[in-house]
Amino acid sequence: MSSNIEGGTGKAIRLTKGQAIKLTNTYGTQTVDMWALRAHDCSEYLSVEHTRRMHFNLFPTTGDLLYSNRRTPLLTFEEDTAPGKHDMLFACCDKWLYQHYGCAPGHPNCRDNFTAALFEIGTDAVHVPNPVNLWMNVPVTENAKLSLEPPKSRAGDYVVLRALEDCIVVFSACPMDITPVNGGNTPRAVAYELLPV
């Protein structure tokens, strides 16, 4: 049975080794920031920097292992139905980014969603790592310029992530409503489902 993560909010889910989670882009337009932490030691976390180094690739693809900051494989990127790429270059949105954009204080953001989601399940992390930005469309041109474009994902596209260690996965249905990373600049709900081992 699937559960929703409302647009602009976050959720932390505990996974045991071997367990998989399916995340569905219900409307096809939503970027989701994703993190993973070792369940017994949150100072070890999914590192996009180490993952890029281990694969010599800017973006994850089906079959890739997602590595920790100690080079431990934490997750397998097992299935992906969406066209396009998933970003591993941009930091999550935070209160300072929305301040930069001129938004009023208190704008929802992925950094706060990360910490609040962990607090909700009774844990904490002293560091907010850079996320894997699922469905976030960040084209890289030949001269290494970056841009932010609407997602290429379609309604019902999904990814499946399988835990290689006991871990906590955190998702944030990104609240961004200034740039086009969420199609139509409207954060929308996504759905997740725990799959059998």
C-alpha positions in Angstrom: 0.0 0.0 0.0 1.4 3.4 -0.9 1.5 6.6 1.2 1.7 10.2 0.1 4.3 12.8 0.8 2.5 16.1 0.3 4.1 18.7 -1.9 6.6 20.9 0.0 7.0 18.4 2.9 9.4 15.6 3.8 9.4 12.1 5.2 12.0 9.8 6.7 11.6 6.0 6.3 13.7 3.3 7.9 14.8 0.5 5.6 16.3 -2.8 6.6 19.1 -4.4 4.6 17.6 -5.9 1.5 14.4 -3.9 1.6 13.3 -1.7 -1.3 11.2 1.4 -1.6 9.4 2.6 -4.7 8.9 6.4 -5.1 6.3 7.5 -7.7 6.2 10.9 -9.3 2.4 11.0 -9.2 1.9 14.0 -11.4 5.2 13.8 -13.2 6.2 17.4 -12.3 7.8 17.0 -8.9 11.5 17.1 -8.0 12.3 15.1 -4.8 15.4 15.6 -2.8 16.7 12.2 -1.4 19.1 11.4 1.3 20.2 8.2 3.0 21.9 7.7 6.4 23.3 4.6 8.1 20.7 3.6 10.6 23.2 3.0 13.5 25.4 6.0 12.7 24.0 9.1 11.0 27.5 10.5 10.6 27.7 8.1 7.6 25.5 9.2 4.8 24.9 8.9 1.1 27.5 11.2 -0.5 26.9 12.4 -4.0 30.5 13.5 -4.2 31.8 10.0 -3.4 29.2 8.4 -5.7 30.3 10.6 -8.6 33.9 9.6 -7.9 33.2 5.9 -7.7 31.3 5.9 -11.1 33.1 8.7 -12.9 29.6 10.0 -13.8 27.7 13.2 -13.0 24.3 11.5 -12.8 23.1 8.1 -11.4 21.7 5.5 -13.7 19.8 2.2 -13.3 22.0 -0.4 -11.6 24.3 2.1 -10.0 25.4 1.8 -6.4 25.0 4.9 -4.2 27.9 5.3 -1.9 28.4 6.8 1.5 31.0 9.3 2.6 33.0 6.2 3.8 32.6 4.6 0.4 30.1 2.0 1.7 27.4 1.0 -0.9 24.2 2.1 0.9 21.6 1.8 -1.9 21.2 0.3 -5.3 19.4 2.5 -7.9 17.4 -0.5 -9.0 14.7 0.8 -11.4 14.0 4.1 -13.1 11.2 4.6 -15.6 11.6 8.3 -16.3 13.4 9.9 -19.2 16.2 12.4 -18.4 18.6 12.4 -15.5 18.6 12.8 -11.7 20.7 15.7 -10.5 23.7 15.1 -8.1 25.2 18.6 -8.5 22.9 21.1 -6.6 22.6 21.5 -2.9 19.1 21.3 -1.4 17.1 24.5 -1.1 17.3 26.2 2.2 16.1 29.4 4.0 19.1 31.3 2.7 18.3 30.5 -0.9 14.7 31.8 -0.5 16.1 34.9 1.3 18.3 35.3 -1.8 15.2 35.2 -4.0 13.5 37.8 -1.8 10.9 35.5 -0.2 9.4 36.2 3.2 11.0 34.4 6.2 9.6 30.9 6.9 9.4 29.7 3.3 9.3 25.9 3.3 12.6 24.3 2.2 14.2 20.9 1.8 16.9 21.5 4.4 14.2 22.1 7.1 12.2 19.1 5.7 15.3 16.9 6.2 15.8 17.8 9.8 12.1 17.8 10.7 11.6 14.3 9.0 14.4 12.8 11.0 13.2 14.4 14.3 9.7 12.9 13.6 11.2 9.4 13.7 13.3 10.1 16.8 16.7 10.7 15.3 18.9 13.6 14.2 21.8 14.5 12.1 24.4 17.3 12.7 25.1 17.6 9.0 22.7 18.1 6.0 24.5 16.4 3.1 24.0 17.3 -0.5 21.0 15.2 -1.9 20.3 13.2 -5.0 17.7 15.4 -6.6 15.3 12.9 -8.2 13.8 14.1 -11.5 15.5 17.4 -11.2 16.4 18.5 -14.7 19.9 20.2 -14.7 21.3 20.2 -18.2 25.1 20.6 -18.5 26.3 22.2 -21.7 29.6 21.6 -23.4 31.2 24.6 -21.7 30.1 23.2 -18.3 27.3 25.8 -17.8 24.3 24.6 -15.8 20.6 25.5 -16.1 17.4 24.7 -14.3 14.6 23.3 -16.5 11.2 21.7 -15.9 11.3 17.9 -15.1 11.1 15.5 -18.0 9.4 12.9 -15.9 5.8 11.8 -16.6 2.9 11.1 -14.4 3.4 7.7 -12.8 7.2 7.5 -13.4 9.0 5.9 -10.5 12.3 4.8 -9.1 13.1 1.8 -6.9 15.9 2.0 -4.4 17.1 -1.1 -2.5 18.9 -0.9 0.8 22.3 -2.6 1.0 22.6 -1.7 4.7 20.1 -0.8 7.4 19.5 2.9 6.6 17.1 5.8 6.9 16.0 7.3 3.6 14.7 10.8 3.6 12.6 12.3 0.8 11.6 16.0 0.4 8.9 16.8 -2.2 10.8 20.0 -3.0 8.9 23.2 -2.0 10.6 25.3 -4.8 8.1 27.7 -6.4 10.5 30.2 -7.8 12.6 28.3 -10.4 11.1 25.8 -12.9 12.4 22.7 -11.2 8.9 21.7 -10.3 6.7 21.9 -13.4 4.3 24.9 -13.1 6.2 26.1 -10.0 3.6 24.2 -7.9 4.9 21.6 -5.4 2.8 18.4 -5.8 2.5 15.2 -3.8 4.5 12.0 -4.5 3.8 8.5 -3.3 6.1 5.8 -1.8 5.6 2.1 -1.2 7.8 -0.3 0.8 8.4 -3.5 -1.4 8.9 -7.0 -0.1 12.5 -8.1 0.6 
